[in-house]
Amino acid sequence: MGMNPRVSIVIVNWKTPELLAGCLDSIAEDPCAADFEIWVVDNASGDNSLAVLRDYPLVRVVANEQNVGFGKACNQVIPDVSAPLVFLLNPDTVVTDCAVSKLAAYLDANKDCGAVGPMVLNPDGSLQLACRRSFPSPAASFYRLTYLSKLFPKNQTFAQYNLTFADPGKELDVDALSGSAMMVRKSVIDSVGLLDEAIFMFGEDIDWCWRIKEDGWRVTYCPDAVVYHYHGASSRLRPVGATINLHKGMEVFYRKHLAHQYWPIFNVLVYLGIWTRAILFIVLSFVQSFIRKRRVIQVLEARSAKTVQSKSPVGTAGPK
């Protein structure tokens, strides 16, 4: 790690020690890794995450005594970074083919761009739609809820939120990037402010991009840089909490940036819709969990019955 790093990488970890190690190893493969400084904020994982980090002596570690959320954890270290570029990166990611250097080079070459994000892929190679989005709006939400966006993914009106009509292999100016992998100029952060700590997790990236664009900067999707993301590795541990945080993020974003455009009664309906959706998701998750457990029980019972049947003596006379 050089004395004057080019990129400060900020990683917030919660209970993903093995994935975190893989992420750090993938960063180290970049030929320019000596120009990066890495900060890891551990949100009171309570597992062997801190022990894993002992194998990475150059990583600057902040160990929180409680889980303060993604935005607040990032904000703990961003003011202290040394580099002109800050790269937010989730611990459940794998950086490929010099992606960090490519994003830094893009910002160096495009002085009007305030934030840039890579092509973010699922482990199976499919595109994670959150890595290039439009800002949420009542119309876009309606098209998603009615599945029009999925029925007509190439229609620019119906698919306006996830931009599925746009070629994922081409550079694109967008409204919002994914906080799982997002590089921002430190000077821009100094101008627009840190992440909104009212959002525990999910949605702080959209809010940040809104403020960056309001400040006059471009926000760009750069597919030349590729990052794989094991989406939700932490949130799967607490699915109900993750669902609540997701919808809380929606509410905060709408209240901050969109509510002033509409009548109060319409806003009440929007908030009602957000939390109705949250309740629906929670109920569905419980139903799916119950169904999965029932299937496991049925399989175990079937195996047990088959084992008992195979052990029973064949052709013996019963009691007289």
C-alpha positions as CSV (number, residue, x, y, z in Angstrom):
1,M,0.0,0.0,0.0
2,G,1.5,3.3,-1.1
3,M,1.9,6.4,0.9
4,N,-0.5,8.3,-1.4
5,P,-3.1,5.8,-2.4
6,R,-5.1,6.3,-5.6
7,V,-8.3,4.5,-4.3
8,S,-9.7,3.9,-0.9
9,I,-11.8,0.8,-0.8
10,V,-14.4,0.7,2.0
11,I,-16.0,-2.7,2.9
12,V,-18.7,-3.2,5.5
13,N,-18.8,-6.7,6.8
14,W,-21.4,-8.6,8.8
15,K,-21.0,-12.4,9.3
16,T,-19.4,-13.2,5.9
17,P,-15.8,-14.1,6.9
18,E,-15.1,-16.6,4.0
19,L,-16.6,-14.3,1.4
20,L,-14.7,-11.4,2.8
21,A,-11.4,-13.3,2.5
22,G,-12.3,-14.1,-1.1
23,C,-13.1,-10.5,-1.8
24,L,-9.8,-9.2,-0.3
25,D,-7.8,-11.9,-2.3
26,S,-9.5,-10.8,-5.5
27,I,-8.6,-7.1,-4.9
28,A,-4.9,-8.2,-4.3
29,E,-4.8,-9.7,-7.8
30,D,-5.0,-6.2,-9.4
31,P,-1.4,-5.2,-10.6
32,C,-2.1,-1.8,-9.1
33,A,-3.2,-3.1,-5.7
34,A,-0.3,-1.3,-4.1
35,D,-2.1,2.0,-4.9
36,F,-5.2,1.0,-2.9
37,E,-5.9,1.4,0.7
38,I,-8.5,-0.9,2.2
39,W,-10.8,-0.2,5.1
40,V,-13.0,-3.0,6.6
41,V,-15.7,-2.0,9.1
42,D,-17.0,-5.1,10.9
43,N,-20.5,-4.6,12.2
44,A,-20.2,-6.8,15.4
45,S,-20.3,-10.0,13.4
46,G,-19.6,-12.1,16.4
47,D,-18.0,-14.8,14.3
48,N,-14.4,-15.3,13.0
49,S,-14.5,-12.3,10.7
50,L,-11.9,-10.4,12.8
51,A,-9.7,-13.5,13.0
52,V,-9.8,-13.8,9.2
53,L,-8.7,-10.1,8.9
54,R,-5.5,-10.8,10.9
55,D,-4.2,-12.5,7.7
56,Y,-4.5,-9.1,6.0
57,P,-2.2,-6.9,8.0
58,L,-2.4,-4.0,5.5
59,V,-6.1,-3.8,5.9
60,R,-7.3,-1.0,8.2
61,V,-10.0,-2.6,10.5
62,V,-12.7,-0.9,12.5
63,A,-14.5,-3.3,14.9
64,N,-17.9,-2.0,15.9
65,E,-19.5,-3.3,19.1
66,Q,-23.0,-3.3,17.5
67,N,-24.4,-3.5,14.0
68,V,-24.9,0.2,13.1
69,G,-26.0,-0.5,9.5
70,F,-24.3,0.0,6.1
71,G,-24.4,3.7,5.7
72,K,-23.3,4.6,9.2
73,A,-20.5,2.1,9.0
74,C,-19.2,3.6,5.7
75,N,-19.5,7.1,7.2
76,Q,-17.2,6.1,10.1
77,V,-14.2,5.8,7.8
78,I,-14.9,7.8,4.6
79,P,-13.8,11.1,6.3
80,D,-10.5,9.5,7.1
81,V,-9.6,8.0,3.8
82,S,-6.5,9.2,2.0
83,A,-7.3,8.7,-1.7
84,P,-9.1,11.0,-4.1
85,L,-11.4,8.1,-5.1
86,V,-13.6,6.1,-2.7
87,F,-14.8,2.6,-3.7
88,L,-17.7,1.1,-1.7
89,L,-17.5,-2.6,-2.1
90,N,-19.6,-5.4,-0.4
91,P,-17.7,-8.3,1.2
92,D,-19.6,-10.9,-0.8
93,T,-18.1,-9.8,-4.1
94,V,-15.2,-10.9,-6.3
95,V,-13.4,-8.3,-8.3
96,T,-12.2,-9.5,-11.7
97,D,-9.7,-8.3,-14.3
98,C,-8.5,-5.1,-12.7
99,A,-12.0,-3.8,-12.2
100,V,-10.9,-1.3,-9.5
101,S,-8.2,0.2,-11.7
102,K,-10.6,0.4,-14.7
103,L,-13.1,2.4,-12.7
104,A,-10.4,4.7,-11.4
105,A,-9.1,5.2,-15.0
106,Y,-12.6,6.0,-16.1
107,L,-13.0,8.8,-13.5
108,D,-9.5,10.1,-14.4
109,A,-10.6,10.3,-18.0
110,N,-14.1,11.7,-17.4
111,K,-13.8,14.8,-15.2
112,D,-17.6,15.5,-15.3
113,C,-18.4,12.0,-13.9
114,G,-18.9,12.0,-10.1
115,A,-19.6,8.3,-9.6
116,V,-19.1,5.2,-11.7
117,G,-20.1,1.6,-11.2
118,P,-19.1,-1.7,-12.8
119,M,-21.1,-4.4,-14.4
120,V,-22.3,-6.5,-11.4
121,L,-23.0,-10.1,-12.1
122,N,-24.7,-12.9,-10.2
123,P,-22.6,-16.0,-9.6
124,D,-24.3,-17.6,-12.6
125,G,-23.1,-14.7,-14.8
126,S,-26.5,-13.0,-15.2
127,L,-26.7,-9.2,-14.7
128,Q,-27.7,-7.8,-11.4
129,L,-30.3,-5.2,-12.4
130,A,-29.5,-2.9,-9.5
131,C,-26.1,-2.0,-10.9
132,R,-27.8,0.4,-13.4
133,R,-31.1,2.0,-12.6
134,S,-33.4,4.9,-13.0
135,F,-34.7,6.7,-9.9
136,P,-37.8,5.2,-8.4
137,S,-41.1,6.9,-9.2
138,P,-44.8,6.1,-8.7
139,A,-45.1,5.2,-12.5
140,A,-42.0,2.9,-12.4
141,S,-43.3,1.2,-9.3
142,F,-46.7,0.7,-10.9
143,Y,-45.1,-1.0,-14.0
144,R,-43.1,-3.3,-11.6
145,L,-46.0,-4.2,-9.4
146,T,-48.2,-5.0,-12.4
147,Y,-45.4,-7.0,-14.0
148,L,-45.6,-4.9,-17.1
149,S,-41.8,-4.3,-16.7
150,K,-41.2,-8.1,-16.9
151,L,-43.8,-8.7,-19.7
152,F,-42.2,-6.0,-21.8
153,P,-38.5,-5.8,-20.7
154,K,-37.5,-4.1,-24.0
155,N,-40.1,-1.3,-23.7
156,Q,-38.5,2.0,-22.6
157,T,-41.6,3.1,-20.7
158,F,-42.5,-0.1,-18.9
159,A,-38.8,-1.1,-18.2
160,Q,-37.7,2.4,-17.2
161,Y,-36.6,1.5,-13.7
162,N,-34.2,-1.5,-14.4
163,L,-33.3,-0.3,-17.9
164,T,-33.6,-3.9,-19.3
165,F,-34.1,-2.4,-22.8
166,A,-30.5,-1.1,-22.8
167,D,-27.5,-3.3,-23.9
168,P,-25.7,-4.3,-20.7
169,G,-22.4,-4.4,-22.6
170,K,-22.5,-0.7,-23.4
171,E,-21.5,2.3,-21.2
172,L,-24.5,4.2,-20.1
173,D,-25.2,7.3,-18.0
174,V,-27.8,6.3,-15.4
175,D,-29.6,7.7,-12.4
176,A,-28.4,5.2,-9.8
177,L,-25.7,2.5,-9.2
178,S,-25.5,-0.3,-6.7
179,G,-23.8,0.3,-3.4
180,S,-22.4,-3.2,-3.6
181,A,-19.7,-1.8,-6.0
182,M,-19.6,2.0,-6.6
183,M,-16.7,4.4,-6.9
184,V,-17.2,8.1,-6.0
185,R,-14.8,11.0,-6.1
186,K,-13.9,12.1,-2.5
187,S,-14.3,15.8,-3.6
188,V,-17.9,14.9,-4.6
189,I,-18.6,13.3,-1.2
190,D,-17.2,16.4,0.5
191,S,-19.7,18.4,-1.6
192,V,-22.9,16.3,-1.3
193,G,-22.3,14.8,2.1
194,L,-22.0,11.3,3.5
195,L,-24.5,8.4,3.2
196,D,-27.9,9.0,4.8
197,E,-27.8,7.2,8.2
198,A,-31.6,7.2,8.4
199,I,-31.4,4.3,6.0
200,F,-30.0,1.3,7.8
201,M,-29.3,-0.6,4.5
202,F,-30.8,-0.7,1.0
203,G,-31.6,2.6,-0.7
204,E,-28.7,4.7,0.6
205,D,-27.0,4.2,-2.8
206,I,-30.0,5.6,-4.7
207,D,-30.2,8.6,-2.3
208,W,-26.5,9.2,-2.7
209,C,-26.7,9.1,-6.5
210,W,-29.7,11.5,-6.4
211,R,-27.6,14.0,-4.5
212,I,-24.6,13.5,-6.8
213,K,-26.7,14.2,-9.9
214,E,-28.3,17.2,-8.2
215,D,-24.8,18.6,-7.6
216,G,-24.3,18.5,-11.4
217,W,-22.3,15.3,-11.8
218,R,-22.8,12.4,-14.2
219,V,-23.4,8.9,-12.8
220,T,-22.1,6.2,-15.2
221,Y,-22.3,2.5,-15.6
222,C,-19.0,1.1,-17.0
223,P,-19.3,-2.5,-18.2
224,D,-15.6,-2.8,-18.9
225,A,-15.2,-3.4,-15.1
226,V,-16.8,-6.5,-13.8
227,V,-17.6,-7.6,-10.3
228,Y,-19.4,-10.7,-9.2
229,H,-21.8,-10.3,-6.2
230,Y,-23.2,-13.1,-4.0
231,H,-26.3,-10.9,-3.5
232,G,-27.8,-10.9,0.0
233,A,-25.2,-13.1,1.7
234,S,-25.7,-11.1,5.0
235,S,-29.4,-10.2,4.6
236,R,-30.4,-13.9,4.2
237,L,-29.4,-14.4,7.8
238,R,-32.3,-12.1,8.9
239,P,-34.8,-12.0,6.0
240,V,-37.6,-10.2,7.9
241,G,-35.2,-7.5,9.1
242,A,-33.8,-7.2,5.6
243,T,-37.3,-6.8,4.2
244,I,-38.2,-4.1,6.7
245,N,-34.9,-2.2,6.0
246,L,-35.5,-2.4,2.3
247,H,-38.9,-0.8,2.5
248,K,-37.7,1.7,5.1
249,G,-35.2,2.8,2.5
250,M,-37.9,3.2,0.0
251,E,-40.0,5.4,2.4
252,V,-37.0,7.6,3.3
253,F,-36.1,8.1,-0.4
254,Y,-39.6,9.0,-1.4
255,R,-40.1,11.3,1.5
256,K,-36.9,13.2,0.9
257,H,-37.0,13.5,-2.9
258,L,-40.4,12.9,-4.3
259,A,-43.2,13.5,-1.8
260,H,-43.1,17.3,-2.3
261,Q,-44.3,16.8,-5.9
262,Y,-47.6,15.2,-4.9
263,W,-50.7,15.8,-2.8
264,P,-50.6,14.6,0.8
265,I,-53.3,12.0,0.2
266,F,-51.3,10.5,-2.7
267,N,-48.3,10.3,-0.4
268,V,-50.3,8.5,2.2
269,L,-51.3,6.0,-0.4
270,V,-47.7,5.6,-1.5
271,Y,-46.5,4.9,2.1
272,L,-49.4,2.5,2.5
273,G,-48.4,0.7,-0.7
274,I,-44.7,0.5,0.5
275,W,-45.6,-1.1,3.8
276,T,-48.3,-3.3,2.4
277,R,-45.7,-4.7,0.0
278,A,-43.3,-5.3,3.0
279,I,-46.0,-7.2,4.9
280,L,-46.8,-9.3,1.8
281,F,-43.1,-10.1,1.3
282,I,-42.7,-11.1,5.0
283,V,-45.9,-13.3,4.9
284,L,-44.6,-15.0,1.7
285,S,-41.2,-15.6,3.2
286,F,-42.9,-17.4,6.2
287,V,-45.1,-19.4,3.8
288,Q,-42.1,-20.4,1.7
289,S,-40.1,-21.3,4.8
290,F,-43.0,-23.5,6.1
291,I,-43.4,-25.2,2.8
292,R,-39.6,-26.0,2.6
293,K,-39.7,-27.4,6.2
294,R,-42.7,-29.5,5.4
295,R,-40.9,-30.9,2.4
296,V,-37.8,-31.7,4.4
297,I,-40.0,-33.5,7.0
298,Q,-41.8,-35.4,4.3
299,V,-38.5,-36.6,2.8
300,L,-37.1,-37.6,6.2
301,E,-40.3,-39.4,7.1
302,A,-40.3,-41.2,3.7
303,R,-36.7,-42.3,4.2
304,S,-37.4,-43.4,7.8
305,A,-40.3,-45.5,6.6
306,K,-38.2,-47.0,3.8
307,T,-35.5,-47.9,6.3
308,V,-37.9,-49.5,8.7
309,Q,-39.5,-51.5,5.9
310,S,-36.1,-52.7,4.7
311,K,-35.1,-53.9,8.2
312,S,-38.4,-55.8,8.8
313,P,-38.0,-59.7,8.5
314,V,-39.5,-61.0,5.3
315,G,-41.6,-64.2,5.3
316,T,-41.8,-64.6,9.0
317,A,-45.0,-65.7,10.7
318,G,-46.7,-63.3,13.0
319,P,-47.7,-64.0,16.6
320,K,-50.3,-66.7,17.1
